[in-house]
Amino acid sequence: MSLVPSVDLKDFTSGDSDRKEKFTKEIGKAFEEIGFVALSGHFLSEELVENLYSEIKQFFNLPQETKDSYEIEGIGGQRGYTSFGKEHAKGRKEGDLKEFWHFGQYVEDNPKLEVEYPENVNVKELPKFNAIGKETYKMLERTAKYVLRALALHLDLEETYFDEYIRNGNSILRPIHYPPITSEPKNAVRAAAHGDINLITLLMGAHGKGLQVMNHKEEWVDAIARPDQLMINVGDMLSRLTNNKLKSTIHQVVNPPKELWGTSRYSIPFFMHPISEMSLNCLENCIDDDNPKGFEDTTAGEFLHERLIELGLIKK
């Protein structure tokens, strides 16, 4: 089973200061040591989760030419459909064995960002698809806000430090389909070893084997959550901001045993991004003689653009 620690967000939101402090210490320790936790007590209902899985399975079962009509050129795959094998891990040429969809931010009270972000893409064949995607996006964004508040306290920052940066942030909800494997893959896996770009990732669907996390001994550990849990990990942006105090852990999705090649796998990560202007310069209180500054100054927008080029989603 999973060696990833479990935490309950209801401890943080309970109004009980002792339980809040307990959650803050637990998630801070986990993110310093392995960079992953399994989280219960989030804001997703069981019904919403079931409805989303139903909708995305219907979408990925549509004819390929229908899905291809939702692949939008020129936006680096930031909205709509991205076809099988198009994305690859940083430093690899082989495309990952997956296809996916992107829901993006629903901007409120900010005309500048409404222009900056691509519009969400409406799937006309599935009348509930977009509404259910939006509701899931909002509940995961709300969950992530409280996780980041706990991390702000752990870092000796104001509890609401991240709030202004994540409101209308460039976050992405990505339903992924790993189709059945029909022939021996040449060097390709469902998702090659990588770190995430963003602040934190909230993953639905880590209920069976496949997701693996690299521990500090450089061993691959199965990361398996209960059906009522989300798997949450630190992304590279948060690692940079904290001068690697919080660890962005390398992870991968491996191919199943040959007897299970005929099965699909679905997972749904929510990538919590800030607004582009957020500084990722290392926090002063994370720099000392034992931990000198390890990263160059940059912004979230600059860092994201650089990584999308490395992933093959934007051409130079």
N, C-alpha and C positions, 0 to 999 in steps of 0.2 A: 504493500500500500504506500500511499504518499508519505514522504518525510517532511512535507511542507507544513509549517505550523498553522493551526486554526484560530481564528479570532471572530468575535461577535460584535457587529457594529452597534447593536442595541446597548452594549455596555457604554459606548461613547455618547449615544443620544438619550440615555435613560434619565438624565437630570441628577444622577447620583455622582458626586465628585470622585468618590473612591473607585467606582466602576469606570468612570471616564479616564482617570489616571491609569488604571489597570490596562485598558485598551491601548492607550497611548504608548505605554511601556512595551506592551507585547508586540504591537505592529512595528514600533521603532527598532526593537531588537531583531525581529525577523528580517526587516529590510536592511539592516546593517550586516546580518550574517549570511542570508541566502538570497534576499531580494524578492521572495515570493511569500504570500499567505493565502490560505483558503478562508473566505469571509462569508459568514452567515449574517442574518439580520439586515439585509439590504432592502431596497425599496421595490424590487420586482415581485409581482404576485405570480403564483404558480400558473394561473390562467393566462396571464400575459406572456409568460415564457412558452407555454404550449401553443398559443395562437401564433407567436412569431415563428416557431419552428414549422408549424403547418404552412405558413405563408412562404417561407424561404424554400421549403422543399417543393412547393408548387412552382415557384419561380425557376429553380434550377432544373425542373423537369420540363420546362417549356422547350419547344424546338430551338435548335442552336441558332437558326437565322433570326428567330424572335429575340433571343437574348442578345445576339450581336447588334440588333438595332438600338440597344440601350448602352452600347459602348461609345462614349463620347470622346472624340479626338481633341487633343490640345489642352487637356486639363490634368494631365499626369495621373489619370485614374482616380481623381479625388471625389467623383460622384458617379453613380450608375454602376455599370457592369464592367468587370475586367475578365477577359477570357482566359482559358486554361493555359498555364505555363508561361504567362507573360511576365510575372514578377519573379525575381530571383533574389537570394540573400546577398548582402554586401560581400564582394570578393568572389562570388561564384558566377559561372556562366550558365549553368543548368537552370532552367525555369522550374519553380516549385510546381508540384502536382496538384494544383488547385485552381478553382475559379471563384470569384467573389463579387459582392455588391457593396457599394458605399452609400450610407446615409450620412449627410453632413449637418452642420449647425443650422438651427432655425433662429436666425438673428432677430433680436428684440431691441428696438430703440437705438439703432446705430446704422444710419444710411451708408456710411463709409464702408463698413464691413459687408453690408448687403451687396455692394458693388464688388468688393474684393473677393468674396467667396463664390464659387460656382453654385448655381441653383440645384436643389435636389431634383432627381429625375422621377417622374411619375410613371408607374407601370400600369398601363390601361387594361391589360388582361386580368389583373387581380385587384378588384376594387377596395379590398381591406389592407393590401400590402403596405402602402405608404403611411396610413394612419397608425397601424400597429408598429411599424418601424419608428415613427416619431415618438410614440408613447414610450417605447423601450429606451430610445435615446435619452429622453428626459429623465427617466427613472435611474438610468445608469449615471447620467451626469450629476444627478442629485446625490447618489451614493458616493461618487468620486469626490464631491465637494467636502463631505464629512471626513473621508479618509485623508484628504489633504489638510484639513483642519487639524486632525490628530498629528500628522507629520510636522506641521508648522510648530505645534507645541513641543514635539520631540526635539526640534531643531532650535528651541529657545527663540522662536519668532512669535509675533502676534498671531493668535489663533486664526484670524481671517486674512493672513498674509496673501494667500493664493486667490482669494475670492475675486478681486478686481481683474486678475489675469485670466481666470477661467470663464468668467461671464462672457458669453458670446465667443468663447475660444474656438479654435479651428479643429474641434474634436471630430472623430470619425467612428461610426458604428459599422462594422464589417462582418456580415454573414458570409461564411466561407463554406464551400462544398469541396471536399476531397473525393473525387469520383472513384468508382471501383478501378483497381489496377488490372489492366488486361494483358500486359506483357512485362517481362523483366525490365525494370527501369535501369537505364544506363546512367549511373551516378546521381540520379535524381531522387529526392525524398519529398514527402508531402509538404514540409516546410523546413528548409535547411537551417542549421544552427545560426542564430542571430540574436541581437539585442534589439529592443523596440526603440523607436525614435523619441517618443513622447514623454510626458511627465509620469503617468501611471497607466497601466492597461488593466481593464476589468474583463475577464474572460468567462463567457457562458459556454457550457458544453464540455468541460474538462472532466467528464464522468467515467471515461474508460481509458484504457492504456493508449498511449500515443504521444502525449505531451511529456517531454523530459526536460529537466533542469540540470545545469552543471553546478555541482557544489564546489567548495574551495579546494577539494582534493582533485578537482578536474574529473570527477566521476559523474556519469549521467544517472539521475535519480528520477523515477516515475513520479509525476505530479498529478494526483487524482483527487478531485473534489467530490463531496457528496452532491446529490442532485439539487439540494437547497443552497449550495454555496457557489460563490464566484471565486475564481482564482485571480489574484491581483498581484502584479509585479511592477517593479521600478523600471522606468524607461531611461534612455540615455540623457534626456534633458534634465531630469531630476538628479541623475548621477553627476552631471556636470555642475549643476547649481550647488550641490552639496560637496563638491570636491571629492566625490566617490565615497563619502561617508555612508550614503545609501547606495546599495549595489544594484547596478543594472545587470541582471543575471542573463547569461547566454542560455537560450532554450531552443528546442527543436520539436517538430512533429515527425516521428519516424513512421516508416511504412509498416503495415500490420504483417503478422505471419502469413505465409503464402495461402493457408487455408481460408484466410479472411480477405483475400484480395478482391473478392466479388462484392464487398460491402462498401457503401458510401460512409463518409464521416463528415459531420457538420460541427462547426464551432463558430462562436460569435464574439469576437473581441470588440471592446469599446476602447479606443485610443484617446485618452484625455490629453488634449493639446491646449496650451494657452493661446492668447492673442499673439500675433507675430512680433509685436513690439516688446514683449517681455524679455528682460535681460536674463541671460543664462550665465553671467559672470559669477564665479565662485563666491559664495557667501563668506564674508570676513570671519564669521565665527566657526567656519569649517576649515580654516587655514591656520596652521601653527608650524613650529619647527619640525615636529614629527611628520606633519602632513603638509608639505609645501604645495603651493598652487599648481595643480596638474593640468589645467585646461586653459586655452586661449579664450579671451572675451568674445562673445557672440550674442546674437539674439535668437529667439525661438524661430522666427521666420527665416533667417539666414541658414540656421542649422537644418531646418526641415527641407529647404530647397536643395541643399548640398546632398542630403541623404536620399532624396527622391531621384536624383541623378545617379547615385551609386546603386540604387535598386533597379534601375532600368526603366523607371516610370516617366522620367522627364529626360529628353535629349538635350545635350549641351548646346 
